[in-house]
Amino acid sequence: MKLIYVFDAYCGWSHGFSATLHEVVARHPGLPVEVVSGGLFTGSRRVPIRQFGHVQGANAKIAELTGAEFGEAYEKLIADGSFVMDSEAAARGVAALRQAAPDRAAELAAALQHAFYVGGRSLSEAATYRKVAEATGLDADAVVAAFEGPEAPYAAADDFHRAAELGVTGFPTLLAVDGDFVTPLAHGHATADEIDRRLAALPTP
């Protein structure tokens, strides 16, 4: 069995779920975790952040429910309103980090969200991935090369296709996959204890 975490690096609820995912991974060190980018802000949804009027209210709810931090640099982006969230670029970055350290994909996804939601860093810029790679002990040059390389758009498209194949329409979603059996463990918000109870209830092969 493995876990599949479908998220979007520009999704506030995914940011709020980071601590839960960290706890689940810590409790089940032998359970592989596949991380897939979902593609929340693509196509016609790539517009200035001011057009999403619900963002600040949603963030307040996320912070209250999960304890997630929203930093001053990020709040400045919201206040300015011109920043454009591009999930395709973010998915290329997730793929580049994942390629560098596949077994640390969940940790790296959380680090990337921290870079945006706390540090206010654009996930469309190579400098962001260099900083995350350096902070997590990865080969920064290799990560940046993968982010900017010709295969990067295909990696992002593959993730979006994978999310759709899994039937995921909202983020974050955590799935347990055992052969052909796919069981939702969490959608939007859940505690590690709730996820543990759902894992324990799964039929054993």
Buried (B, 14 or more C-beta within 10 A) or exposed (E): BEBBBBBBBBBBBBBBBBBBBBBBBEEBEEEEBBBBBBBBBBEEBEEEBEEBEEBEEBBEBBBEEBEBEBBEBBBEBBEEEEBBBBBBBBBBBBBBBBBBBEEBBBBBBBBBBBBBBBBBBBBBEBEBBBBBBEEBEBEBEEBBBBBEBEEBBEBBBBBBEBBEEBEBEEBBBBBBBEEEEEBBBBBBBBBBEEBBEBBEEEEEE
